[in-house]
Amino acid sequence: MESWVYGSLWLLLAGSLLLQLSRAELLLTPALLGPLGLLVLLQYLCQAYLPLPLGATLAAAGCLALRCMVPKRRLPVAGKAIFITGCDSGFGKQAALHLDSMGFKVFASVLGLDSAGAKELRQSCSSRLTLLQMDLTKPEDIRKAQQLVQPQTASTGLWGLVNNAGFNDTIADAELSPLCKFRTCMDVNFFGTLELTKALLPLLRSSGGRIVTVSSPAGDMPYPCLSAYGASKAALTLLMDTFQSELEPWGVKVSVILPGYFKTGTSCDPDYWQEKKEQLLASLPAELLQAYGEKYIHDINKQFVKFMKTAEEDLSLVVDSIADALLSASPATRYFPGRGIRLIYFIHHYLPYVIRDLFLKAFFINQKLPRALQPKQQNDVKKE
């Protein structure tokens, strides 16, 4: 029995490696001989000294670790052009800097050509980088971008589109979030990205290239107070899953990046969120504000600002994921860069709803009782 179990693990490992080698997706190097020897020793010790369930589990973990250590084959950069949105700051700006340094011809879109991010890209990048102004909510800007890119990539096609631009300026319950905020999030995060992707798809199909989209875990699970943003990202992720299936015959590969919590742009600026909170309070109907109370909204804002102080400053994990999705011979359909993000997905997918809900509230935002539901208020109403 033991020999059959351990032998099956080796067969699965060997079969997986051979399959990817046959597709030219992996590189076998002499550096793997050491880890392979350690795996053989680990399996011998597990089989000799541990009960079968524990030994097989450790041996399987060793096989997975070795599998992850095998380097993936990367495609050459030379002659490849990519288009990146949202390069004023954050992931977009860092990706543009990194991919330009790798040798890509980069088309980097920014909201303002005079922004600090645009100036930094001009100063730091090579002549291969082209800056262009584009607002995803304006079809004429998307047409201009297409007209700029098309003649410069007509012979080779466009290798990659990195959909990075995103928007959110509301942290509040769905009932408290103005409908216009839902529309704006959808316009930027979904419809704008869809329109740009469709405009550039002929160039991507001609090269058999890549579409890499930065989405959000908030589109996969119900983060409190992120309904407008989360709904738009849920639509975006599903759209990319659809593209992945539909574009496979053309050789176009589609990847979605689902980052953890990183300091990007104004996401960690307390003054910015204070201003947005005051705007929200001013826009709410008196009846709704009376039901929830100003303190309720202040507390949500305070919790969010405190949470974002723990966000990671180093954006390299996300940038490296974007680069891998563009150049790996076999890119992943999902990337999860960031501290603890895989644990969050594990809890979301495999634990009961009650536990998932408690975890999100404990780890992100835990709303207090609205004013109308507080016991003191209820007593006051009864007395009247």
N, C-alpha and C positions, 0 to 999 in steps of 0.2 A: 504493500500500500504506500509506504513512505517513498520508495523508489519511483513509483508511478507519479506521485504528487510532485516531487522535486524534478523529475524528468520533464513533466508537463510545463513547469515554469521555464526551464531552459528552452523547450520547444517554442513556447510562446514568445520568449525574448528573441530567439534566433529568427523565427518567422517574421516578427515585426521589423527587425533590422534588415532582413533580406528583401522584404517587400519595398521598404523605402530606398534601399540601395538600388533595386531594379528600376526605380523611378528617378534615380540620380538626385535624391533629396538629402542624402546624408554623406558625410565624409568620415571614413575610418582612418585613424592616425595611430602611430606607434604609442602615443601618449596614453591610449586606452588600455594598453597591456597591463599596467599596474592596477588600475581599478578592476579589470577583468580577473586578475589573479586574486585580489581581495574578495571578490564576489564568490569565486570558487572556494576559498577558505571559509568564508561566512557560511556557505551552504553546507560544507562538510561539518562544521561545528554545530550548526543547527540540527542537522540530521543525526549527529552522534550524541548530542547532549541535551537536546530540548524536546519536549513533547511536540507531536506533529502540528497541532493548531498554531502554537507560538512559533515554532521553527519555520513553518511554511509562510507565516505572515512576515517574519523578518527577512526570509529569503526573497519573498515577493517584493518587499520594500527595497531590498538591494538591487533586484532586477530593474525596478522602476528608476532608481537612482542612476544606475549605469545607462539606462536608456536615455535619460535626460542629459547625461554627460556627452553623448555622441553629438558632435557639432553638426548643425544643419548646413547644407550647401547653400551658399549665397550667390546670387546672380551678379554679374558685373554692372558697375554704375555707368560706365562710359556711354555717352549718347542718350541717356535717359532724361526725360523732362517730367517734372511733376508740378502740380498746382496745389497750393495750400491756402485755405481760407482762415481768416481771423489771426493775422500775424502781427497785430498791434502789440500784443502782450502774451504772457502765459505760454501754453503748449505750442501755439502757432509760431510765435516768434522764436522760441528755442528750437523747434523742429526746422524752421527755415535756416537758422544759423548752422545747425548740425548737418543738415542734408546738403547745404551749399558746400560746407567743408569736405564732404565726402565726394564731391564732384558732380552732383546733379545739376541740371539746369532747372532753376527754381522760379516759378511764377508765384509771388507772394501777395495776396490781397490784404489790404488794410482799409479801415474805415476812413482814415485821414492820412494823406501823404505827408502831412506836417506833424504827425503824432511822434511822441518820443520813441516808440517802437520802430516806426518807419525810418527815423533818422539813425537809430542804432544799426538797423539792417543795412542802410546805405554805407555807413562807415565801416562795418565789420565784414561785409560779404564781398564776394568776388563779382566780376562783371557778368558772371553767368546768371545772377539773380536779377529778376525784373519785378519791380514793385508796381502794383496797380491798385487804384481806389475802387472799392466795390462794397455796396450795401446789398445784402442778400434779399432785402425786402423790395428792391427796385429792379424790375425786369430789364430796364434799359442798361443798368450796370452789368447785369449778367450777360446781355447780348454783347456789350463792349468787350467784356473779358473773353468771350468766345471768339470774337473777331480779332483780338490781339493774339490769342494763343494759336488759333488754327493755322495761319500762314507759317508760323515758326516751328510747327510740329507736323506739317503736312507730309513730309517724307518719312518720318519715323513713327508718327502717332504720339499720343500723350501716354507716358508710362503709368503715371499715378495721379490720383486725385485724393487729397487729404481733406476731408470735410471736418474742420476743426471749429469753425465759428459757432458760437452759441450765446444764448441770452437768458438771463433771469434777474429780476430785480424785486421779487416779491417773496417774502417769508411769512406765510399766514395760512390759516385754515382755508379750505376751498370756498366756504361761504363768505369769508372775509376778503377773498381775492377778487378784485374787479374783473369783470368779463373781458375787458380790453387787455388785461395782462395775459389771459389764456390765449387770446388772438395773437398778441405780439410774440409770445413764445412759439406758437405754432408757425407764424409767418417766418421767423428766423430759423428756428431749430428744425422745422420739418419742411414747409413749403419752399423756402429759399434754397435749402440743401437739395431738395428734390429737383427744383428747376435747374440749378447749376449742374447737377449730376446728369440730367437728361441732355442738357446742352453740350456737355463734353463727352458723352458716351460714344458718339461715332469715332472720336479720336482714341478713346480707351479701347474700343473694340478692335480698331485697326492694329493696335500694338499688342493685344492680349494682355493688357496691363492690370493695374490694381486700383481698387477703391478702398480707402482706409477712412473710417468714420469714428470720430470721438463722440461717444454717446455718454450714458451715465447709469450707475446702479439705480438711481432714482426712477429710471424708466422700467426697471424690472421688479421693484418692490415699493411698497407704499410708505415712503419716507414722510413723516409728519410735516405739514406746512410747506410742502414742495409740490402741490398738486398741479399747478400750471406748468412748471418746468418738467416735472416727471411725466405728465401726460404727453407732452411734445417729444420727449426723449423715448417714451415707449413706442410712439408712432414711428420715430426715426429708426429705432432698432429693428422693428418689424419690417420696415421698408427695406433695410439693408439685407435682412434675411431673405426677403423675396428676390432682391437683385442677385444674391448669391446663387440661388437656384436658377433663375432665368438667364444669367449671363455665363453660366458654366460652359455651355456649348461654344461660346465665343472665346473661351480661355481666359476670361476676366475673373480674377479672384477678389473676393470681398471679405474684408475683416472689420470687426467692430472692437474699438478700444473702450474698456469700462474702467476708468481710473478710480482710485481711492480719493483721498482728500488732500488736495494740493493747494498751495497759495498761488493763485493766478489772478492777475488784473485787480479788480476791486473786490474780489470775493472775501478778502480778509480785512477790509478797511472798515473799522467801526463807524467812522464819520459817514461813509457812503450808506451804510445800513441804517444809521440814525436818520439820515435825510429821507430815505425810502419809507421808514416807519412813520415819520411825520406826514409824509404825503399820503400814505395809506389812511392814517387817522383822519386827515382832513377830507378824504373822499368818501368815507363811510356814511351811510344813512344814519340819522340819529337813533332810530329804533334798533338797528343792528349794533351800534356802538353801545347803547344802553344794555342790550342783552349780554354782550361779551365783556364789556368794560375795558377801559384804557389799560388798566394794570395787566390784563390778560395778554394784550398785544405787546406791551413793554417787556413782559416776562419772556415771551417767545423770542423777541429780538435779542434780549440779553443772553438767552441760552444758545442761540445760533452763533452770536459773536464769540462766546466762550468756546464753543465747539470748534470754530474755525481757527482758533489760536493753536490748536493741536495739529493743524494741517501741515503736510510735508512741504518744505521749501525747495528741495532738490527735485527738479522736474525730469531728471534723466531717465527714470524708469519708463515714463510715458513716451519720451522721445525715442528711446531704444525700441519700444514696442512698435512705434510707427515705422522706424527704419526696418525692423524685422519683417513687418507686414509688407513693406515695399520690395524687399530684396530676397527674402527666404524663398527657396525653390518650392517649399510647401508651407505657406503661411498659415497660422492658426485662424480659425473663424472668430475666436474670441481671445482677447488679451485682458489680463486683470492686474495691471500695475498698481502698486500701492500697498501700504501696510494694512494687513488684516482683511483685505477685500475678499479673498477666497473663503475665509472663515464666515464672513457675512453671507456670502452666497450659499455656503453649506447649510447654515442655519435657516436661510430662507427656503431652500429647496427640500430639506429633509426633516425639519422639526415642525411640530404642530403650530397652527396659526397663532394660538395664544402666546406661545413662547416667542415666536417671531415678532409679534406685536410688542411684547414687553421688552424684548431686546432692542428694537429700533427706538423705542421711547427712552430707554435707559441710556442708550449710547448716543442718540442724536438730540431730539427735542421731546420733552415730556410736558404736554400742555396741562396747565392747572384747570380747575373748574371755572367755566365762564361765570360771570357775576350773577346771572339769573338762576344758576343752579347751586350757588353756594348756600349752605344751611342758614346763615344769618339773614340773607336776603329773603329766603323762603319764610322765615319766621316773621320778618317785617311785613311781608305781604299778608300773612295770616292775621296779624294784629290789626292791619288796616281794614 
